[in-house]
Amino acid sequence: MQKNDVLSALWGVELLRVDYAGQVVCDAHSGSIVLCANESNIARLECLASFTSVLKSVAGGKDKYNIQSAQAGILNALENLKMPRNELILALSRLNEVGILDLKYLEVLKSFMLGLNYDELSSPSASNTSFKRSMGELNEIAKELSLLCDKSMGSRLQKAINSANNANFSLALSGVVNAGKSSLLNALIAQNLLGVSNIPQTAAICALKYSDEPYAKIEFFSTDEQGQLPKKELKDINISLDELPKYTAASSELAQYVKLCTLGINAEILSGIDIIDTPGIDDAIKAREELSANYLKSCDSLLYLMNAAQAASAKDMAFLRDIVLTSKNSEILVLLTHIDKLSEAERLSVLEYTQRSVLEELGELNEELAKNIKYFLVSAPANIGINELKAHLFASFFGESSKKASIILNAYKKELGLIAGTLFSEFESELRALNASGAKANDEISKLKAQASQLELALNDSEQKIANITNSLKDEKISTQNEISAISSKIADRVMNEVKYRSAKKQKADNDLLFAIANSAISDFLIDLFRDKRRILELKLESFALNLKELLNDFSFKMPDFKEYIGSKELKIEQESLKNAIKEALKSSDLSKNSSALKSALNEFLSSLDLEGQIISLLSECAKDFKNSLENSLKELKEHFASQNEKILEFLSKNEQKSADLSQNAKLCAQNLNKAKELKERLEKC
């Protein structure tokens, strides 16, 4: 069914000539109100204030042309996966139940929506993936630039190419037993691989990565990580897929020692996306549970599977609460699986119940995130909803609105621009030398030597200045007492929210979960604290970097993310001390006293962490990175000057060659100069 067929069924002879090319994107509730308008109910709807209000914001007015144009735009957005199909069907069904939308019109709209299979959008190489197109354009420019590069510049170009093209997105999967993860993974990779005898059958974490040739790598727990297991000294091993049962089958003695199983698979979806299948919850091995939690917290998108017949169970809700409390996922998708076993009415009922349950459970913790969770009805064996899910993932990762894709492309484009600019300057200098007399060529050499000398002085000067900056940090007075007090209150509020929630359900709060909430909150808030403090160093380095811009071809330095530093340096937090402090503070049955005691305990605990010293230590590391970045830039420029110097010396050694040869060299150099200029202009248009 086409879009014009839908509007013809809704409006009959009252259908106007509207534009079917535009898109209208809105929430499911507003979209259902616009779509429900038709020839039989329009007069009644125009009397409703709520209908008029929605039309004003979505359609721009309540005349029939605006309404029909908005309806065409919504249908177009549905085709391009800009609107949530299942939520929209559910919202329209509710309007039918209250008598606003007749059943025959509901069936027309449902027929169109359920007929969308998203085949064209469900491939990462689809033409609508702007990230792939842009990356292809930049790669083509990089390929042409490589023909102009010498060895030194070629090495720099190759680094840029590798960095941009190896920047993968991460997709983590989790769910309770029998949620259908293996079937879903088979559907995503378009191979009947997972869940068969030679694939991990234990709680081991399984990472799927792209590889032209299939392989498997088994990583084992160290003896320190093996906990209560009998100690075994095991070395990581690379094996074929056929050998996996020896290490991962439930009957294997070694299965319980497997920390991570990495599978290399030639599957289209893995080109740019790493898929991590995690146990997620209730892992008997503590080290594996922690590793799984780290994957779930840091992934770009999390897929949580619920069996539609048992959706929104207590275990499901506990998992989602923990994810919201302890991580900052960019996107959470809830997949209701095995829907082929349910009728259409049952599917909508399950979807509505799950949405309501999740919103009630998570709304008080993070209402915005709870409302933005997306829901998919899927059945891998019956191939229901798989293309829609794939299309959403590719749009989310590689589409125009993807922040991570934008960062990758902009960084790549900037580096290619700098390389093209440097080559342009080099060819200009070389062409001048080729067209000059021997004396002028000697002038060019003198100029290059002066620039090299200037670089040497800049390097010596920079080392002294950075040393002074680093030393001054030790004398910097960084007061954290006020911040600690505010952070303590915020962490206490998070913990008490969980305590009050359990109390309202007449349940005892789990001490381990309370500790996890507090521990995660400490990390989050301290990252924010350290980020604020880094401005002290930024102001000093910014001024210094500005003075270097002209000399170093727009030299710039991006301050590192303190989250990475904290992850690598690990704050010295005594875990048991924190656990005991929380447990002691919450021993009273009076929630008000507990809250006050918890704030005091957390304030005392944070004050003991020597945050001032740790902040200064991290700032010093940033200064060191700045120095290394500067030295690398200076080194690259010196190599380029040396290369140019060598070319001019070569010219001087052959200055008695025939003028025809000189003319030919000048012509080639001019061609290279024009090519570098052309590539610069193409980059500016990308």
C-alpha positions as CSV (number, residue, x, y, z in Angstrom):
1,M,0.0,0.0,0.0
2,Q,1.3,3.4,-1.0
3,K,1.0,6.7,1.0
4,N,-1.5,8.2,-1.5
5,D,-3.6,5.0,-1.2
6,V,-3.7,5.5,2.6
7,L,-4.8,9.2,2.3
8,S,-7.3,8.3,-0.4
9,A,-8.9,5.7,2.0
10,L,-9.0,8.4,4.8
11,W,-10.4,11.3,2.7
12,G,-12.1,9.9,-0.4
13,V,-13.1,12.8,-2.7
14,E,-12.0,15.3,-0.1
15,L,-8.3,14.4,-0.7
16,L,-6.3,17.5,-1.9
17,R,-3.1,17.6,-3.9
18,V,-0.4,17.4,-1.2
19,D,3.4,17.0,-1.2
20,Y,4.4,13.4,-0.4
21,A,8.1,14.2,-0.3
22,G,8.3,16.0,3.1
23,Q,8.8,14.4,6.5
24,V,7.0,15.2,9.8
25,V,8.6,13.8,12.9
26,C,6.8,14.0,16.3
27,D,6.0,11.8,19.3
28,A,3.7,8.8,18.9
29,H,0.8,10.5,20.8
30,S,0.8,13.6,18.6
31,G,1.3,11.5,15.4
32,S,-1.7,9.3,16.2
33,I,-3.9,12.4,16.7
34,V,-2.9,13.8,13.3
35,L,-3.3,10.5,11.5
36,C,-6.7,9.7,13.0
37,A,-8.3,12.7,11.1
38,N,-10.4,11.5,8.2
39,E,-13.5,12.5,6.2
40,S,-16.0,11.1,8.8
41,N,-14.6,12.6,12.0
42,I,-12.9,15.9,11.0
43,A,-15.9,18.1,11.9
44,R,-16.0,16.5,15.4
45,L,-12.2,16.7,15.9
46,E,-12.1,20.4,15.0
47,C,-14.2,21.1,18.1
48,L,-11.6,19.5,20.5
49,A,-9.1,21.9,22.0
50,S,-6.5,19.1,22.3
51,F,-6.8,18.2,18.6
52,T,-6.4,21.9,17.6
53,S,-3.4,22.3,19.8
54,V,-1.6,19.3,18.3
55,L,-2.4,20.4,14.8
56,K,-1.0,23.8,15.4
57,S,2.4,22.4,16.6
58,V,2.6,19.5,14.2
59,A,0.7,20.5,11.0
60,G,0.9,24.3,11.3
61,G,-2.9,24.7,11.2
62,K,-6.2,22.8,11.2
63,D,-7.3,23.2,7.5
64,K,-7.5,20.1,5.5
65,Y,-4.5,20.8,3.3
66,N,-2.2,21.2,6.4
67,I,-3.7,18.1,8.0
68,Q,-3.3,15.9,4.9
69,S,0.2,17.2,4.2
70,A,1.2,16.4,7.9
71,Q,-0.3,12.9,7.5
72,A,1.7,12.3,4.3
73,G,4.8,13.6,6.2
74,I,4.3,11.3,9.1
75,L,3.8,8.3,6.7
76,N,7.0,9.3,5.0
77,A,8.8,9.5,8.3
78,L,7.6,6.0,9.2
79,E,9.0,4.7,5.9
80,N,12.4,6.2,6.8
81,L,12.3,5.0,10.4
82,K,12.0,8.5,11.9
83,M,8.8,7.5,13.8
84,P,8.2,4.6,16.2
85,R,5.9,2.2,14.3
86,N,4.8,0.0,17.2
87,E,4.1,2.9,19.6
88,L,2.1,4.6,16.8
89,I,0.0,1.6,16.2
90,L,-0.7,1.3,19.9
91,A,-1.7,5.0,20.2
92,L,-4.0,4.6,17.2
93,S,-5.6,1.5,18.8
94,R,-6.3,3.5,21.9
95,L,-8.1,6.2,19.8
96,N,-10.2,3.4,18.3
97,E,-11.1,2.1,21.7
98,V,-12.4,5.4,22.9
99,G,-14.5,5.9,19.7
100,I,-12.4,8.6,18.0
101,L,-11.1,6.5,15.1
102,D,-13.3,4.1,13.3
103,L,-12.1,0.5,12.9
104,K,-12.0,0.6,9.1
105,Y,-9.6,3.6,9.1
106,L,-7.5,2.0,11.8
107,E,-7.1,-1.1,9.7
108,V,-6.0,1.0,6.7
109,L,-3.3,2.7,8.8
110,K,-2.2,-0.5,10.4
111,S,-2.0,-2.3,7.0
112,F,0.4,0.4,5.7
113,M,2.6,0.4,8.8
114,L,2.8,-3.4,9.2
115,G,3.6,-3.6,5.5
116,L,6.8,-1.7,6.0
117,N,9.7,-4.2,5.9
118,Y,12.6,-1.7,5.9
119,D,14.7,-3.9,3.5
120,E,16.4,-0.9,1.9
121,L,17.4,0.6,5.3
122,S,18.5,-2.7,7.0
123,S,22.0,-2.8,5.5
124,P,25.0,-0.8,6.7
125,S,26.0,-0.2,3.1
126,A,22.6,1.3,2.2
127,S,22.6,4.5,0.3
128,N,21.0,6.4,3.1
129,T,23.8,5.9,5.5
130,S,25.4,9.3,5.3
131,F,28.3,8.2,7.5
132,K,29.4,5.5,5.0
133,R,29.0,8.0,2.1
134,S,31.0,10.7,3.9
135,M,33.7,8.2,4.9
136,G,33.9,6.9,1.4
137,E,34.4,10.4,0.0
138,L,37.1,11.2,2.6
139,N,38.8,7.9,1.9
140,E,38.9,8.7,-1.8
141,I,40.5,12.0,-1.1
142,A,43.0,10.3,1.2
143,K,43.9,7.9,-1.6
144,E,44.6,10.7,-4.0
145,L,46.6,12.6,-1.3
146,S,48.8,9.5,-0.8
147,L,50.0,9.9,-4.4
148,L,51.5,13.3,-3.5
149,C,53.1,12.3,-0.1
150,D,56.7,11.6,0.7
151,K,57.5,8.9,3.3
152,S,57.1,11.1,6.3
153,M,53.8,12.6,5.2
154,G,52.6,9.3,4.0
155,S,53.0,7.8,7.5
156,R,51.0,10.6,9.0
157,L,48.2,10.1,6.4
158,Q,48.1,6.4,7.0
159,K,47.6,7.1,10.8
160,A,44.6,9.3,10.0
161,I,43.1,6.7,7.7
162,N,43.5,3.9,10.2
163,S,42.1,6.0,13.1
164,A,39.0,6.9,11.2
165,N,38.3,3.6,9.5
166,N,38.9,1.5,12.7
167,A,36.6,3.5,14.9
168,N,33.9,1.0,15.6
169,F,30.6,1.4,17.4
170,S,29.6,-1.1,20.2
171,L,26.3,-2.8,20.7
172,A,25.7,-4.8,23.9
173,L,23.0,-7.5,24.4
174,S,21.6,-8.8,27.6
175,G,18.5,-10.5,28.8
176,V,17.2,-13.2,31.1
177,V,17.4,-16.9,30.1
178,N,15.2,-18.0,27.2
179,A,14.8,-14.4,26.0
180,G,16.2,-15.5,22.6
181,K,19.6,-13.8,22.4
182,S,21.2,-16.6,20.2
183,S,18.4,-16.4,17.7
184,L,18.5,-12.7,17.6
185,L,22.3,-12.7,17.0
186,N,21.9,-15.2,14.2
187,A,19.4,-12.9,12.6
188,L,21.6,-9.8,13.0
189,I,24.7,-11.5,11.5
190,A,22.5,-13.3,8.9
191,Q,24.2,-16.6,9.6
192,N,23.0,-19.7,11.5
193,L,26.0,-19.7,13.8
194,L,25.1,-18.9,17.3
195,G,23.4,-21.3,19.6
196,V,24.7,-24.4,17.8
197,S,27.1,-26.9,19.4
198,N,30.3,-25.1,18.6
199,I,29.4,-21.7,20.1
200,P,29.6,-20.6,23.7
201,Q,26.9,-22.3,25.9
202,T,28.1,-20.9,29.2
203,A,27.7,-17.5,30.8
204,A,30.9,-16.4,29.1
205,I,30.9,-13.0,27.5
206,C,31.1,-13.3,23.7
207,A,32.4,-10.5,21.5
208,L,31.6,-10.6,17.8
209,K,34.0,-8.7,15.5
210,Y,34.4,-8.5,11.7
211,S,37.0,-10.7,10.1
212,D,37.5,-11.8,6.5
213,E,38.6,-15.2,7.9
214,P,36.7,-16.8,10.8
215,Y,38.6,-17.2,14.1
216,A,38.0,-17.6,17.8
217,K,40.1,-16.4,20.8
218,I,39.6,-17.6,24.3
219,E,40.7,-15.5,27.2
220,F,40.9,-17.1,30.7
221,F,40.6,-15.6,34.2
222,S,43.9,-15.1,35.9
223,T,44.4,-17.0,39.2
224,D,43.7,-13.8,41.1
225,E,40.3,-13.5,39.3
226,Q,39.2,-17.1,39.7
227,G,37.7,-16.5,43.1
228,Q,36.4,-19.7,44.7
229,L,37.2,-21.8,41.7
230,P,40.1,-24.4,42.0
231,K,43.2,-22.5,40.8
232,K,44.4,-23.1,37.3
233,E,47.2,-21.5,35.4
234,L,45.7,-21.0,31.9
235,K,47.0,-19.1,28.9
236,D,44.9,-17.3,26.3
237,I,44.6,-19.3,23.1
238,N,43.6,-18.7,19.5
239,I,41.5,-21.6,18.0
240,S,39.2,-22.4,15.2
241,L,35.4,-22.2,15.6
242,D,35.2,-26.0,15.5
243,E,37.3,-26.2,18.7
244,L,35.1,-24.0,20.8
245,P,33.1,-26.8,22.5
246,K,36.4,-27.9,24.3
247,Y,36.4,-24.6,26.1
248,T,32.8,-23.3,26.2
249,A,30.4,-26.2,26.2
250,A,28.5,-26.6,29.5
251,S,30.1,-30.0,29.8
252,S,33.6,-28.6,29.5
253,E,35.7,-28.5,32.6
254,L,37.4,-25.3,31.4
255,A,34.1,-23.4,30.6
256,Q,33.9,-21.9,34.1
257,Y,37.4,-20.4,33.6
258,V,36.5,-18.6,30.3
259,K,36.5,-14.8,30.8
260,L,35.9,-13.7,27.2
261,C,35.3,-15.4,23.9
262,T,36.1,-13.3,20.8
263,L,34.7,-14.5,17.5
264,G,35.9,-13.1,14.2
265,I,33.0,-13.4,11.6
266,N,32.6,-12.3,8.1
267,A,29.2,-10.6,8.5
268,E,28.1,-7.3,7.0
269,I,26.6,-5.8,10.2
270,L,30.0,-6.3,12.0
271,S,31.7,-3.9,9.5
272,G,31.8,-0.9,11.9
273,I,29.9,-2.5,14.8
274,D,31.2,-4.8,17.5
275,I,28.4,-6.9,19.1
276,I,28.9,-8.0,22.7
277,D,26.7,-10.7,24.1
278,T,26.8,-10.4,27.9
279,P,25.4,-12.5,30.7
280,G,24.5,-9.1,32.2
281,I,23.0,-10.3,35.5
282,D,23.4,-13.1,38.1
283,D,26.8,-14.3,36.9
284,A,28.3,-16.7,39.4
285,I,31.8,-15.5,38.6
286,K,32.3,-12.0,40.2
287,A,35.1,-10.9,37.8
288,R,33.0,-11.8,34.8
289,E,30.0,-10.0,36.2
290,E,32.1,-6.9,36.6
291,L,33.5,-7.2,33.1
292,S,30.0,-7.6,31.8
293,A,28.8,-4.6,33.7
294,N,31.6,-2.5,32.2
295,Y,30.6,-3.5,28.7
296,L,27.0,-2.6,29.4
297,K,27.9,0.8,30.9
298,S,30.2,1.9,28.1
299,C,28.4,0.6,25.0
300,D,27.0,3.0,22.4
301,S,23.7,1.1,22.4
302,L,22.2,-1.5,24.8
303,L,19.7,-4.1,23.6
304,Y,17.7,-5.7,26.5
305,L,15.6,-8.7,25.5
306,M,12.4,-9.7,27.3
307,N,10.3,-12.8,26.5
308,A,7.0,-11.2,25.5
309,A,5.1,-13.9,27.4
310,Q,6.9,-12.9,30.6
311,A,7.7,-9.2,29.9
312,A,8.5,-6.7,32.6
313,S,9.3,-9.3,35.3
314,A,10.8,-8.3,38.6
315,K,14.2,-9.4,37.3
316,D,13.8,-7.3,34.1
317,M,12.9,-4.2,36.2
318,A,15.8,-4.8,38.6
319,F,18.2,-5.0,35.7
320,L,16.9,-1.8,34.0
321,R,17.0,0.1,37.3
322,D,20.6,-0.9,37.8
323,I,21.5,0.2,34.3
324,V,19.9,3.6,34.8
325,L,21.5,4.1,38.2
326,T,25.0,3.0,37.4
327,S,25.6,3.8,33.7
328,K,25.3,6.5,31.0
329,N,24.2,4.5,27.9
330,S,23.6,6.7,24.9
331,E,20.6,4.5,23.9
332,I,18.6,1.7,25.5
333,L,16.4,-0.5,23.3
334,V,13.9,-3.0,24.8
335,L,13.2,-6.0,22.6
336,L,10.0,-8.0,23.2
337,T,10.8,-11.4,21.7
338,H,8.9,-14.6,20.7
339,I,6.0,-12.4,19.5
340,D,5.1,-14.9,16.7
341,K,3.4,-16.9,19.5
342,L,1.1,-14.0,20.3
343,S,-1.9,-12.5,18.5
344,E,-1.8,-9.0,17.2
345,A,-4.0,-7.8,20.1
346,E,-1.8,-9.6,22.6
347,R,1.3,-8.0,21.1
348,L,-0.1,-4.5,21.6
349,S,-1.2,-5.4,25.1
350,V,2.2,-6.6,26.1
351,L,3.8,-3.5,24.5
352,E,1.5,-1.2,26.5
353,Y,2.0,-3.1,29.7
354,T,5.8,-3.1,29.3
355,Q,6.0,0.6,28.5
356,R,3.8,1.5,31.5
357,S,5.8,-0.7,33.8
358,V,9.2,0.7,32.7
359,L,8.0,4.3,33.0
360,E,6.6,3.7,36.5
361,E,9.7,1.9,37.6
362,L,12.3,4.2,36.1
363,G,10.5,7.5,35.8
364,E,11.5,8.7,39.3
365,L,15.2,7.9,38.6
366,N,15.5,9.4,35.1
367,E,12.2,10.3,33.5
368,E,13.8,11.6,30.2
369,L,15.7,8.4,29.7
370,A,12.7,6.2,30.6
371,K,10.5,8.1,28.0
372,N,13.2,7.7,25.3
373,I,13.6,4.0,25.7
374,K,12.6,2.5,22.3
375,Y,10.6,-0.8,22.0
376,F,10.7,-3.4,19.3
377,L,8.5,-6.4,18.7
378,V,10.6,-9.2,17.3
379,S,10.7,-12.8,16.4
380,A,14.0,-13.9,14.9
381,P,12.8,-17.4,13.7
382,A,9.8,-15.8,12.0
383,N,11.8,-12.8,10.8
384,I,9.5,-10.3,12.4
385,G,10.8,-6.9,13.3
386,I,14.5,-7.8,12.5
387,N,14.8,-5.4,9.5
388,E,13.2,-2.6,11.5
389,L,15.7,-3.2,14.3
390,K,18.7,-3.3,12.0
391,A,17.5,-0.1,10.2
392,H,17.2,1.7,13.5
393,L,20.7,0.6,14.6
394,F,22.3,1.8,11.4
395,A,20.4,5.1,11.5
396,S,21.4,5.6,15.1
397,F,25.1,4.8,14.6
398,F,25.7,6.0,11.1
399,G,22.9,8.5,10.4
400,E,23.1,12.3,10.2
401,S,22.1,12.7,13.8
402,S,24.8,10.4,15.2
403,K,27.1,12.5,17.4
404,K,29.9,9.9,17.5
405,A,29.8,9.5,13.7
406,S,30.1,13.3,13.4
407,I,33.1,13.5,15.7
408,I,34.9,10.7,13.7
409,L,34.2,12.4,10.3
410,N,35.1,15.9,11.5
411,A,38.4,14.7,13.0
412,Y,39.3,12.8,9.8
413,K,38.4,15.7,7.6
414,K,40.4,18.2,9.7
415,E,43.5,16.0,9.5
416,L,43.2,15.5,5.8
417,G,42.8,19.2,5.4
418,L,46.0,19.9,7.4
419,I,47.9,17.3,5.3
420,A,46.6,18.8,2.0
421,G,47.6,22.3,3.2
422,T,51.1,21.2,4.1
423,L,51.6,19.5,0.7
424,F,50.3,22.7,-1.0
425,S,52.9,24.8,0.8
426,E,55.7,22.4,0.0
427,F,54.9,22.3,-3.7
428,E,54.7,26.0,-3.8
429,S,58.2,26.3,-2.3
430,E,59.5,23.6,-4.6
431,L,58.1,25.3,-7.7
432,R,59.7,28.6,-6.7
433,A,63.0,26.8,-6.4
434,L,62.7,25.1,-9.7
435,N,61.8,28.3,-11.5
436,A,64.6,30.3,-9.7
437,S,68.3,30.7,-10.4
438,G,70.8,28.8,-8.3
439,A,71.2,31.9,-6.1
440,K,67.5,31.9,-5.4
441,A,67.5,28.2,-4.6
442,N,70.2,28.9,-2.1
443,D,67.9,31.6,-0.6
444,E,65.2,28.9,-0.2
445,I,67.7,26.7,1.6
446,S,68.7,29.5,3.9
447,K,65.0,30.2,4.6
448,L,64.4,26.5,5.5
449,K,67.4,26.4,7.7
450,A,66.1,29.5,9.5
451,Q,62.7,27.8,10.0
452,A,64.4,24.7,11.3
453,S,66.4,26.8,13.7
454,Q,63.2,28.5,14.8
455,L,61.6,25.1,15.5
456,E,64.6,24.1,17.6
457,L,64.2,27.3,19.7
458,A,60.5,26.7,19.9
459,L,61.0,23.2,21.2
460,N,63.5,24.3,23.8
461,D,61.2,27.2,24.9
462,S,58.2,24.9,25.0
463,E,60.0,22.4,27.3
464,Q,60.8,25.1,29.7
465,K,57.4,26.7,29.7
466,I,55.6,23.3,30.1
467,A,58.0,22.5,33.0
468,N,57.0,25.8,34.6
469,I,53.3,25.1,34.1
470,T,53.7,21.6,35.6
471,N,55.6,23.0,38.6
472,S,53.1,25.8,39.2
473,L,50.3,23.1,39.5
474,K,52.0,21.9,42.7
475,D,51.5,25.3,44.2
476,E,47.9,25.7,43.0
477,K,45.4,26.0,45.8
478,I,42.6,23.7,44.8
479,S,39.9,23.7,47.5
480,T,37.4,20.8,47.3
481,Q,35.6,21.1,50.6
482,N,32.5,22.8,49.3
483,E,32.3,20.5,46.3
484,I,32.6,17.4,48.6
485,S,29.7,18.6,50.7
486,A,27.5,19.0,47.7
487,I,28.5,15.7,46.1
488,S,27.9,13.9,49.4
489,S,24.3,15.2,49.4
490,K,23.7,14.1,45.8
491,I,25.1,10.6,46.4
492,A,23.0,10.2,49.6
493,D,19.9,11.2,47.7
494,R,20.5,8.5,45.1
495,V,21.0,5.9,47.7
496,M,18.0,7.0,49.8
497,N,15.8,6.9,46.7
498,E,16.5,3.2,46.4
499,V,16.0,2.7,50.2
500,K,12.6,4.5,50.1
501,Y,11.6,2.6,47.0
502,R,12.2,-0.7,48.7
503,S,10.6,0.5,51.9
504,A,7.4,1.4,50.0
505,K,7.4,-2.1,48.6
506,K,8.0,-3.5,52.1
507,Q,11.3,-4.9,50.9
508,K,14.7,-4.7,52.5
509,A,17.2,-2.8,50.4
510,D,20.1,-4.9,49.1
511,N,23.4,-3.6,50.6
512,D,25.4,-4.6,47.5
513,L,23.1,-2.7,45.2
514,L,23.3,0.4,47.5
515,F,27.0,0.2,47.5
516,A,27.0,-0.1,43.6
517,I,24.8,3.0,43.4
518,A,27.0,5.0,45.7
519,N,30.2,3.7,44.1
520,S,28.9,4.6,40.6
521,A,27.7,8.0,41.8
522,I,31.0,8.8,43.3
523,S,32.7,8.1,40.0
524,D,30.2,10.2,38.1
525,F,30.4,13.2,40.4
526,L,34.1,13.1,40.8
527,I,34.5,13.1,37.0
528,D,32.4,16.2,36.9
529,L,34.5,17.8,39.7
530,F,37.8,17.0,38.0
531,R,36.4,18.3,34.7
532,D,35.6,21.7,36.3
533,K,39.1,21.9,37.8
534,R,40.8,21.2,34.5
535,R,39.9,24.7,33.5
536,I,42.9,25.8,35.6
537,L,45.3,24.1,33.2
538,E,43.3,24.8,30.1
539,L,43.7,28.6,30.5
540,K,47.5,28.2,30.8
541,L,47.8,25.9,27.8
542,E,45.4,27.8,25.6
543,S,47.5,30.9,25.7
544,F,50.7,29.0,25.0
545,A,49.1,27.0,22.1
546,L,47.9,30.3,20.4
547,N,51.4,31.5,20.2
548,L,52.4,28.3,18.3
549,K,49.6,28.3,15.7
550,E,51.4,30.2,13.0
551,L,54.6,28.2,13.4
552,L,52.9,24.8,13.6
553,N,50.2,25.0,11.0
554,D,47.2,25.6,13.3
555,F,48.6,23.5,16.1
556,S,45.8,22.6,18.5
557,F,45.6,20.4,21.5
558,K,42.4,18.8,22.8
559,M,42.3,18.4,26.6
560,P,41.8,14.7,27.4
561,D,38.6,13.5,28.9
562,F,39.2,13.1,32.7
563,K,37.0,10.0,32.6
564,E,39.7,8.2,30.7
565,Y,42.4,9.3,33.2
566,I,40.3,8.2,36.1
567,G,39.7,4.9,34.4
568,S,43.4,4.4,33.9
569,K,44.6,5.7,37.2
570,E,41.8,4.4,39.3
571,L,40.8,6.4,42.4
572,K,42.1,5.0,45.6
573,I,38.7,4.1,47.1
574,E,38.7,1.6,49.9
575,Q,35.8,-0.5,48.9
576,E,35.2,-2.2,52.3
577,S,35.5,1.2,54.0
578,L,32.8,2.6,51.8
579,K,30.5,-0.4,52.3
580,N,30.9,-0.2,56.0
581,A,30.2,3.5,56.1
582,I,27.0,3.0,54.1
583,K,25.9,0.0,56.2
584,E,26.5,1.9,59.5
585,A,24.7,5.0,58.4
586,L,21.6,3.1,57.4
587,K,21.2,1.0,60.5
588,S,18.4,3.1,61.9
589,S,14.7,2.4,61.1
590,D,14.2,6.2,60.8
591,L,14.7,7.1,57.2
592,S,15.2,10.8,58.1
593,K,18.0,9.9,60.5
594,N,19.5,7.6,57.9
595,S,19.6,10.3,55.3
596,S,21.4,12.7,57.6
597,A,23.8,10.0,58.8
598,L,24.6,8.9,55.3
599,K,25.4,12.4,54.1
600,S,27.8,12.8,57.0
601,A,29.4,9.4,56.4
602,L,29.9,10.1,52.7
603,N,31.3,13.6,53.4
604,E,33.8,12.1,55.8
605,F,34.7,9.3,53.3
606,L,35.2,11.7,50.4
607,S,37.3,14.0,52.5
608,S,39.7,11.1,53.1
609,L,40.4,10.5,49.4
610,D,43.0,13.3,49.0
611,L,41.1,14.7,46.0
612,E,43.3,17.8,45.8
613,G,46.4,15.6,45.4
614,Q,44.8,13.4,42.8
615,I,43.5,16.3,40.8
616,I,46.9,17.9,40.7
617,S,48.4,14.5,39.6
618,L,45.9,14.2,36.7
619,L,46.5,17.8,35.6
620,S,50.2,17.1,35.6
621,E,49.6,14.1,33.3
622,C,47.6,16.4,30.9
623,A,50.6,18.8,30.8
624,K,52.8,15.9,30.0
625,D,50.5,14.9,27.1
626,F,50.5,18.4,25.8
627,K,54.3,18.4,25.8
628,N,54.4,15.0,23.9
629,S,51.8,16.3,21.4
630,L,53.8,19.4,20.8
631,E,57.1,17.5,20.4
632,N,55.4,15.2,17.8
633,S,54.2,18.1,15.8
634,L,57.6,19.8,15.9
635,K,59.3,16.5,14.9
636,E,56.9,16.1,11.9
637,L,57.6,19.7,10.7
638,K,61.4,19.2,11.0
639,E,61.1,16.1,8.9
640,H,59.1,18.0,6.3
641,F,61.7,20.8,6.2
642,A,64.5,18.3,5.9
643,S,62.6,16.7,3.0
644,Q,62.2,20.0,1.2
645,N,65.9,20.9,1.9
646,E,66.9,17.6,0.3
647,K,64.9,18.3,-2.8
648,I,66.4,21.7,-3.3
649,L,69.9,20.4,-2.8
650,E,69.2,17.8,-5.4
651,F,68.2,20.6,-7.7
652,L,71.4,22.5,-7.0
653,S,73.5,19.4,-7.7
654,K,71.8,19.1,-11.1
655,N,71.7,22.8,-12.0
656,E,73.7,22.2,-15.1
657,Q,71.2,19.8,-16.6
658,K,69.4,20.9,-19.7
659,S,66.8,23.5,-19.4
660,A,64.3,21.1,-20.9
661,D,64.7,18.8,-17.9
662,L,64.2,21.7,-15.5
663,S,61.1,22.7,-17.4
664,Q,59.7,19.2,-17.1
665,N,60.3,19.0,-13.4
666,A,58.7,22.4,-12.9
667,K,55.7,21.2,-14.9
668,L,55.3,18.1,-12.8
669,C,55.6,20.2,-9.6
670,A,52.9,22.6,-10.9
671,Q,50.6,19.6,-11.5
672,N,51.1,18.4,-8.0
673,L,50.5,21.9,-6.7
674,N,47.2,22.1,-8.6
675,K,46.2,18.7,-7.4
676,A,46.9,19.6,-3.7
677,K,44.8,22.7,-4.2
678,E,41.9,20.8,-5.8
679,L,41.9,18.3,-2.9
680,K,41.9,21.1,-0.4
681,E,38.8,22.6,-2.1
682,R,37.0,19.2,-2.2
683,L,37.6,18.7,1.5
684,E,36.1,22.1,2.3
685,K,32.9,21.0,0.4
686,C,32.6,17.6,2.3
